[in-house]
Amino acid sequence: MKQFCCELFYSMETLAAAWVISGVFVFFLTIYALRFIQWRPLLKLHREENGAAYALDFVMIFPIYVILVAVFLETTLMFQAKIGTMFAAYTAARSASVHTTVALPEDRNGFITDEAFLYAKRSAVYAMTPFACGMKETPSTSQNCTNFWNAYDDYLEGKNKPAISTAYRVKKYGYAEIATNVSLELGEGDDSQPWTRDIIATIEYEAPFFLPYIGKLLGGKQGQFSDVVSIIVSTAAIQNECPQNETGSLGIQYP
């Protein structure tokens, strides 16, 4: 649990502070409004001006309240994306660990092959697709996109659940494919025995703010699609699973 909490807030320090502060203020302002706002004077405004003086405080506070609600919602969505990157980092590390068993020793480059990296990248994109933005024109026509949504259709078959539109699917996968960066490295250990070192996957994801002004307020950066984004980073380490035989391979060709 401690490890999960530490990873949850990694690269999210500023957003976490904004999330807590905005949430506390929204809560207390809401309680204050419900307890002390007198609705009858406010309702008189459409007939006369007697309630205008009372409404002045409410009008002055309301924009601040809206901004705090927007900050709270935006940071909540960022934490949702953060959870996605944590899962994506694990799947990428797991995929890389499995596919080191495929390559022969002479084909390995630092014990992490190009093939293992491609599989790790694909796994990370698959994991991030449900969390990805589906509002940007970033279509993907790759075979991986087709395979992913074919599996989705197979899952829905016979369940009487509505499927999301094809255009929305392609946008979500396309954004995840472009906005997700993956890097792999070996953990600490003996260089002469790389199979004893963990495989560490790092995910960097460009999570877009839906309200650019709020994003700038929270320190967002310019993204690839002229959006304000937050760079969310997560790491995961998986034990290397390469067998210690003459070939260094299980001899299994994974699809």
C-alpha positions in Angstrom: 0.0 0.0 0.0 2.9 2.4 0.8 4.5 1.7 -2.5 1.2 2.3 -4.3 0.7 5.7 -2.6 4.3 6.8 -3.3 4.0 6.0 -7.0 0.5 7.6 -7.1 2.0 11.0 -6.2 5.2 10.7 -8.2 5.3 13.5 -10.8 2.0 14.7 -9.4 3.2 16.9 -6.5 1.8 20.2 -7.8 -1.4 18.7 -9.0 -1.9 16.8 -5.7 -1.5 20.0 -3.7 -4.0 21.8 -6.0 -6.4 18.8 -5.7 -6.4 18.9 -1.9 -6.6 22.7 -1.6 -9.4 23.1 -4.2 -11.3 20.2 -2.8 -11.2 21.6 0.8 -12.3 25.0 -0.3 -15.1 23.7 -2.5 -16.4 21.6 0.3 -16.4 24.4 2.9 -17.7 27.0 0.4 -20.5 24.6 -0.6 -21.4 24.1 3.1 -21.3 27.8 3.7 -23.5 28.6 0.7 -26.1 26.0 1.7 -26.3 27.2 5.3 -26.2 31.0 4.9 -27.5 31.9 1.5 -31.0 33.3 1.7 -32.7 32.4 -1.5 -35.8 34.7 -1.2 -33.8 37.9 -1.5 -32.0 36.5 -4.5 -35.3 35.5 -6.2 -36.6 39.0 -5.9 -34.0 40.3 -8.3 -36.1 39.5 -11.3 -38.9 41.8 -9.9 -37.1 44.5 -8.0 -33.7 45.6 -6.8 -34.1 45.0 -3.0 -32.1 41.8 -3.1 -29.2 43.3 -5.0 -27.1 44.3 -2.0 -27.4 40.8 -0.6 -26.6 39.2 -3.9 -23.3 41.2 -4.3 -21.3 38.9 -2.0 -22.6 35.9 -3.8 -21.8 37.3 -7.2 -18.2 38.2 -6.1 -17.6 34.7 -4.7 -19.2 32.7 -7.4 -16.4 33.1 -10.1 -13.8 31.9 -7.5 -16.1 29.0 -6.6 -16.3 28.0 -10.3 -12.5 28.2 -10.7 -12.0 26.0 -7.6 -14.5 23.4 -8.9 -12.8 23.4 -12.3 -9.4 22.9 -10.7 -10.7 20.1 -8.6 -12.3 18.3 -11.6 -9.2 18.8 -13.8 -6.8 17.4 -11.1 -9.2 14.5 -10.5 -9.0 13.6 -14.2 -5.2 13.9 -14.0 -5.1 11.4 -11.1 -7.3 9.1 -13.2 -4.7 9.3 -16.0 -2.0 8.7 -13.4 -3.5 5.4 -12.4 -3.6 4.5 -16.1 0.1 5.2 -16.4 0.9 3.0 -13.4 -0.9 0.1 -15.0 0.7 0.8 -18.3 4.2 0.8 -16.8 3.5 -2.6 -15.2 2.2 -4.1 -18.4 5.2 -2.7 -20.4 7.7 -4.1 -17.9 5.8 -7.4 -17.8 5.8 -7.6 -21.6 9.5 -6.8 -21.9 10.3 -9.4 -19.2 8.4 -12.1 -21.1 9.9 -11.3 -24.5 13.5 -11.4 -23.3 12.9 -15.1 -23.2 12.4 -15.1 -27.0 15.7 -13.6 -28.2 18.9 -15.6 -28.5 21.9 -14.4 -26.5 23.7 -13.1 -29.6 20.6 -11.1 -30.6 20.4 -9.2 -27.3 21.5 -5.6 -27.0 22.0 -4.9 -23.3 19.5 -7.7 -22.7 16.6 -5.6 -23.9 16.0 -6.3 -27.6 14.2 -4.0 -30.1 11.5 -6.6 -30.3 11.0 -6.6 -26.6 10.7 -2.8 -26.7 8.1 -2.9 -29.4 6.0 -5.3 -27.4 6.4 -3.2 -24.3 5.3 -0.1 -26.3 2.3 -1.9 -27.6 1.3 -3.1 -24.2 1.6 0.4 -22.7 -0.6 1.8 -25.5 -3.2 -0.8 -25.0 -3.3 0.0 -21.3 -3.5 3.7 -21.8 -6.3 3.6 -24.5 -9.2 3.6 -22.0 -7.7 6.6 -20.3 -6.7 8.5 -23.5 -8.4 11.6 -24.9 -11.0 10.8 -27.6 -11.5 14.3 -28.8 -8.4 14.9 -30.9 -8.0 14.1 -34.6 -5.2 11.6 -34.2 -6.4 8.6 -36.2 -4.5 5.4 -36.1 -4.9 2.8 -38.8 -2.2 0.5 -37.5 -2.8 -3.3 -37.2 -2.4 -3.0 -33.5 -5.4 -0.6 -33.4 -7.5 -3.0 -35.3 -6.5 -6.0 -33.1 -7.2 -4.0 -30.0 -10.8 -3.1 -31.0 -11.5 -6.5 -32.5 -10.7 -7.9 -29.0 -13.1 -5.3 -27.6 -15.9 -6.4 -30.0 -15.3 -10.0 -29.0 -15.7 -9.1 -25.4 -19.0 -7.3 -26.0 -20.4 -10.1 -28.1 -23.5 -11.5 -26.4 -23.4 -9.1 -23.5 -26.0 -6.6 -24.8 -23.8 -3.7 -24.0 -23.6 -0.7 -26.4 -20.3 -0.3 -28.2 -18.6 3.1 -28.6 -18.4 4.5 -32.2 -15.6 3.5 -34.5 -14.4 7.1 -35.0 -14.2 7.6 -31.2 -12.3 4.3 -30.9 -9.7 5.3 -33.5 -9.2 8.7 -31.9 -8.6 7.2 -28.4 -6.1 4.7 -29.6 -4.4 7.2 -31.9 -4.0 9.7 -29.0 -2.7 6.9 -26.7 -0.2 5.8 -29.3 1.3 9.3 -29.9 1.1 10.6 -26.3 2.6 7.6 -24.6 6.4 7.3 -24.5 8.1 4.2 -23.1 11.6 3.6 -22.0 13.2 0.4 -20.7 16.3 -0.1 -18.6 17.9 -2.7 -16.3 18.0 -2.3 -12.6 21.0 -2.5 -10.4 23.0 -5.7 -10.4 25.9 -7.6 -12.0 26.6 -6.5 -15.6 27.9 -10.0 -16.4 24.6 -11.5 -15.3 21.9 -9.3 -16.7 19.2 -11.9 -16.1 19.6 -11.2 -12.3 18.6 -7.5 -12.9 15.1 -6.2 -12.9 13.5 -4.7 -16.0 12.3 -1.2 -15.3 9.7 0.5 -17.5 9.1 4.2 -17.4 5.9 5.7 -19.0 5.6 9.4 -19.9 2.1 10.4 -20.9 0.8 13.7 -22.1 -2.5 14.1 -20.2 -4.4 17.0 -21.7 -6.3 19.7 -19.7 -9.8 20.2 -20.9 -9.7 23.8 -19.8 -6.4 25.3 -21.1 -6.5 28.3 -18.8 -6.8 26.0 -15.8 -3.9 24.0 -17.2 -1.7 27.0 -17.4 -2.7 28.0 -13.9 -1.5 24.5 -12.8 1.8 24.7 -14.6 0.8 22.8 -17.7 3.1 22.6 -20.8 2.5 22.9 -24.5 1.7 19.4 -25.9 2.0 17.9 -29.3 -1.5 19.0 -30.4 -1.4 22.7 -29.4 -2.9 21.7 -26.1 -1.9 22.4 -22.5 -0.8 19.1 -21.0 0.7 17.7 -17.9 3.5 15.2 -18.3 2.6 12.2 -16.1 5.5 9.8 -15.3 5.2 6.3 -13.8 7.7 3.5 -13.3 7.4 -0.2 -12.6 10.0 -2.9 -12.1 9.5 -6.6 -13.0 11.9 -9.5 -12.3 13.7 -10.7 -15.4 12.5 -14.1 -16.5 15.2 -15.2 -18.9 16.0 -18.9 -18.5 19.6 -20.0 -17.8 20.1 -22.7 -20.4 22.5 -23.0 -23.4 20.4 -20.9 -25.7 19.1 -18.5 -23.0 15.6 -18.9 -24.6 12.4 -20.8 -23.9 12.1 -21.4 -27.6 8.5 -20.0 -27.5 7.5 -17.6 -30.3 5.0 -15.3 -28.7 2.5 -13.6 -31.0 
